[in-house]
Amino acid sequence: MKQTIMVVEDDKMIRKLIRLYLEKHRYEVIEAVDGDEAKSLFLAHHPCLIILDLMLPKVSGEAFCNWVRKQVNGEVSIIMLSAKATVEDKITGLNIGADDYITKPFDPNELIAHVEAVLRRTSHFCQKIVSDGLCIKPRKGEVLLYDQQIKLTKHEFNLLHYFMQNPNFVLSREQLVSQIYPNAEQMVMERTIDAHIKKLREKIEREPGKPQRIQTIRGMGYKFVTST
């Protein structure tokens, strides 16, 4: 699975250049032009790393960095990319939560080297699956819906993890039973899965007007539907 990087930069040419080099190195890229847009995209996509300009319209880079750290503490890496080049500027950026600081103008290949170095140190934070604001972290046993932590039972968590590992595929009830109850000593009724899915839907499908994430495919089973 590709690691997701968000580029927050109001200069279109610089933003597109960074995207070109990141995609060349097989990263998935999300673009934001200001701090407000960056907030909504961050909650929807839970990126592994943010490349952040400091001089942004609406919400400054410094303010956005502080906001991110309050949301997830150290669970996302931030590389500040700025024309502010004094030693004091760099110290300030690092003190408010940046993992690295690069000054403009910059060499795109050097930026990629910094990205890869930061991700080598923090790659364990990227062990997650994200779909339209829903984020599951298998190693930590956590599920987030945008910025809210969702409490699931063991079976609900395993069920959601299996669905998100197999997006847009129809999964039969028999498949789901074998995944959720691999060592069951007695028969597990298929309607038990239906009950788990009903409760899971109540917890992860809270957005009025949006289609179900877990859809029932009559006569076949269930499908976890993604927006992409």
CORPE-V13825 format. One record per pair of residues at least 4 apart in sequence whose ideal C-beta (glycine too) atoms are under 6 Angstrom apart, sorted by the first residue. I is the first residue (numbers start at 1). J is the second residue. Records with the same first field share a line. If there is no record, write none. Layout:
I = J  J
This chain:
2 = 28
3 = 27  48  126
4 = 28  45  47  48
5 = 22  27  29  47  49
6 = 30  47  50
7 = 15  18  31  51
8 = 32  38  52
9 = 14  15  53
10 = 33  56  57
15 = 31
19 = 29
21 = 108  112
22 = 27  29
23 = 29
25 = 112
30 = 41  45
32 = 37  38  41
33 = 37
34 = 56  57  58
35 = 56  58  59  64
36 = 58  59
38 = 42  64
41 = 45
43 = 146  147
44 = 133
45 = 130
46 = 130  135
48 = 126
49 = 77
50 = 78
51 = 79  81
52 = 61  78  80
53 = 61  81
54 = 61  82  84
56 = 60  61
59 = 63  64
62 = 96
65 = 78  96  97
69 = 97
71 = 147
72 = 76
75 = 125
77 = 99  118  122
78 = 98  99
79 = 100
80 = 93  98  101
81 = 102
83 = 104
84 = 89
85 = 103
90 = 101
93 = 98  101
94 = 98
99 = 118
100 = 114  118
102 = 106
106 = 111
119 = 123
127 = 139
128 = 135  137
129 = 136  164
130 = 135
131 = 226
132 = 227
133 = 146
134 = 145  204
135 = 144
136 = 143  161  164
137 = 142
138 = 161
143 = 150  152
144 = 149
145 = 150
150 = 203
152 = 156  157
155 = 180  196
156 = 196  200
158 = 180
159 = 180  196
162 = 179
163 = 224
167 = 224  226
170 = 217  220  221  223
171 = 175  176  221  222
172 = 221
173 = 190  193  221
176 = 193
177 = 181  188  193
181 = 188
184 = 188
188 = 192
197 = 214
201 = 205  214
205 = 212  213
214 = 222  224
215 = 223  225
216 = 222
217 = 221  223
